[in-house]
Amino acid sequence: MNASFQTYLPVSVVIVNYNAGDLLRACVIEALRQAVEVIVVDNASADNSLALLEQALPAEPRLSIVRTGANLGFAKGCNIGLARSTQSRVLFLNPDCVLSPGSLQRLLSVLDASPEVGMVGGLLMYPDGTEQGGGRRAVPTPWRSFVRAFGLVRFAKRWPRLFFDFHLHGQPLPAGPIEVEAISGALMLVRREALDDVGGWDEDYFLHCEDLDWCMRFNRKGWKILFVPDAPVVHQQGACSRSRPYFVEWHKHRGMVRFYRKFFREQYPGVLMWLVEAGVWLRFAVLAGVHSVRKVLGWLGLRRG
């Protein structure tokens, strides 16, 4: 990187990598253009992602690579990177994300504009420029998840408070930063003071829902979370997990159950919580069945070809 040291933003970027391939290199190169340091925590990737990165940046002093030696999960990887970070602002960034020029500066300016803001996230986009779900959302309570799973959001216009959809990307983009209940773990810029107050990521999650957990804890500690619509980031969503759909879905649904038990057990009667958990695992069974059918059909197609 040829720019002078003074041009780099005082942000530590933490990237947890697992088989991201060449996406990791693109992610790190752009992050180094904007931030003072990048920390890659590699969860024992079996692909060439680290080799490609080291080939592109053979002697970059602002890049640190931590090899864990095992797949420890996303939350633990984030905490390892956090422990290595040196700056007062920490950006947690997925390896399949690429910051747009100026996006980190915009996120940082919003975070620093108000001391009660603990976390900000930007506009997550598909490569075609359309907005992804998850970048701005409400907390998916068991009731909201039920509403979405059974298509009851179609009644939201008539009864918006009862049939509210926790994904907000269907709504028009706001004119400026707005407070939300949750953002995506793919892109979180966090204030060090809030980190010290709330604590790190919950390592009992392996993959998925740990970001919702963190947002809940930030909210309960009184820290505001803002969505910044004019800080775009291209996210190749799911690029690192497509090769192991069963593994990913298992941990996603396991994380959902942990999230519900941790934050909503006191609000919902025991029988209702049992039904919620049964619904989560039923959903997993259905999705696993769909993956199995697709795999068989793909195998038959190859055989016939």
N, C-alpha and C positions, 0 to 999 in steps of 0.2 A: 504494500500500500504506500503510495507516494505522497499523500497529503500530509501536511504538518501535524504534529501531535495536538496542537491547540484546536484543530478543527474537529476533533472527535468529541462526541458527547459523553459526559460522565456517567455512562451506563455500562453495567456488566450484563452481557447477553448469555443466557444459559440455554443450551440446546441439548436435549436428550435424544440420542440417535439409536435407532435399531433398524438396520438394513434399509436405509433411505436411498442407497445408490447415489447417483450423480446429483440428486436433489439436495443432498447435504452440502456439496461444494457450492452450489448456487446460493443457498441460504447463508452460508458462512461468509462468502465473499461480499455479499451486499451488507451483511451485518457489520463487517469490519470497515466498510466505507463510512459507517455512521457512528459506531460505538467505540469506546476506548479499549474494551476487551471482550473477547468471546471465549466461552468455556463450553467445550463439547464433551458431554458425558456419554460414552459409548457402552451400551448394555450388551456386550459380547456379540456384536454384529457378525454375521457369517458371510456377508457380501463384500464388495470392494469399495464401500463408501468411504472408509477411512483412508484407503490407499489413494483414491482419487483426490481426496482433500489434501493429503500430505504432498502429493505430486504437484498440485496447483499452488500450494503455499508451503514450500519446503522449509523456510526459516522465518516464520512470522512470529515475532516476539509477543504480539498481542493475542495470539491464539494458544489456548491450553487444551490439551486432549487428555481426558481421564478415561482409562480403560478399566471397567469394573470387573471384567473376567466372568461375569454371569449376567443373565437378564434379570435385573433386580426390580423391574417395573418402572413406570413413569414417575410416580411420586417420589420414590427413593432416589431415582436419578436426579430429579430436580433438587432435592435436598443436598445431594452431593455437590452439585454445581453451585448451589447457594452458599455452601460452606467455603467454596473456593473464591467466591466473588469478593471484589474489593471496593466497589462503588456504592454510593448511597441510593442508587436506583438500579433495580434489577429487572431485566426483560426476560421472561420465559417464552421461548419461541420454538415452535415445532420445526423439525428439519425439512419438512415439505412446504415451508412458508418462505416467501421472498418479500422483504420489506420494499415498498416503493420509495424512491428518493424523497427525502424530507418527511417520511412518515414517523420515524422515531423522534425527530425534532418536534413534530406536532404533538405526539403523545406526551413527550416530556414537558412541553410548555403547559399542557392542560393539567398534568399531574402536579406541577409546581405552582400552578396559579392559586390553589386553595389548599391549606394545610389539613383540612378534614378529608380530602380525597386520598384514599389508600391504594387504589388500583384503577388502571384505565386499560381499555382495549380498543382496537381499531376496527375498520371495515374489512372483514374477511370476504374475499372474492374468489370465485372460480376463475380459471384462466380466460374464460370468455367475458369476464367483467361483471357477471351477475353476482348478487350477494348470496352468501351461504347462510344457512341457519346456524345458530349457536353463538354468533358474534355479539348479539344483544338478545337477551332473553330474561324471562321471569323464572323464578325457582320452580322446577317441575314437582309440585306437591303430588301426593298420591291421587288426589282428586283431579288435578290438572292433567296428569298422565292418563287417567281413566278417560277424561273428556277427549283427549287427543287420540288415544288408541281406538276408541269406538266412533270416531268421526263426529262427535257432538259439537265440535267447534263451529259447525255450520249454523248453530243456533246463537252464535256469539253476537250477531247484529241485533237480535231481539232481546237477549239476556246476556249482556257483555260481562257482567260480574260473575255470573254463574258458569258460563261456558267459555271462559277466557283461555286463549291459546298461549302457552308459555313461550313459543317461538315468536319473536317480534319482527323477523325479517320480511314478513308479508306486509307490514305497515310501511308507509312512505318514510324515506330517510329524513331524520330531523335536520333542521338547519344548522345546528351546532351540537356540542357535547351535551348529553343528557344522562341523568342518573338512571341506572338499571339495577335489577337485583343480581344479575349474573352475566359474566362474559365467558369466552372460551379459553381453556387452558392452552390453546394453540398460540395465543398472543396475549400476554399479561405483563404490563409494566407496573411494578410495585415499588412503593416507598419503603425505605429501610425502617423507618420508625414504625410503620404499620406491621412489617414483618416481625420486629422485635415484640410488638404487642400481641399479635395474633398467633405467632408461631409458624413453623414450616408446614409442608404438605403432610397429610395423613398417609403414612406408609402402609397402612392396612388395606388401602386400595392398590391394585396392581395396574389397572388400565381402565380408564373411563370413570367418571363421576367424582374423581378427586378434585377437579376444578370447581364443581358445584359445591362440594364440601368446603373448600377454601372460601368461596364467595359467601356462603352461609355464615362462616365464622367471622369474616370481615364485617358483614352486616351486623351481626350480633355484638361486635365490639364497637360499633358506631362509626366505622370507616365507610365512606361513600365509594361507590363503584361507578365509573363513568364510561359510556360508549362514545367514541370519537368518530363521527362519520367521514371526516375528511383526512383520515389517516389510513389509506388503503394498503392491504397486504394480499398478495396472491397466495392462495392455499390449495395445494394439490391434495384435497381431503381424501384420507384413506389410502394414500399411495404406499405407506409403510406397512399396512396391515392386510392388504388384499390377498396375500399368499397364505394367510392362516385365518380364514373366516370363523371357523369353529372356536379357536382359541380366543380370538378377539370378542366374539359374541358371548362366550362364557364369562369372561372377565367383565364385560360391559354389564351383563345382567347381575352378576355377583356384586358389582359395585353399586348398582341400583338398589339392591336389597339392603346393603350396608348403609347407604345414604338414607333410605326410608327409616330403617331401625334407629339410626343415630339421631335423627332430627324430628321425627314425627310419631314416634312410639307413644309419647305422652298425649298426643292430640287425637289419636285414633284408637277406638276400642280394640281389644285383643283379636276378636273375631274378624273385624274389618282389616286389621293389619295382616292377618293370616290370608285373607282373600287377596289383598294387594300382592303379597309375596307369591301366592299361587299364580296370580295373573302374570307376574314377571317371569316365572319359570315356564309357564305355558307359552308365553311369547318366545322364549328362548327355544323351546321344543319346536315350535312352528318354523322359526327361522332356520334352525339346524336342519329340519326336514327339507326346506326349500333349497338350502345349500347342497344337500345330498342329492336331490333330484337333478339340480343343475349339473352337478359333477357327473352323475351317471349319463345324462343326456349328452354332455360334452364328450365323455369317453366313447359313447356309442357313435357320435358324429365322427370322431377321429378314426374309429375302427372302420366305419363305412367309407371314409375318405381314403 
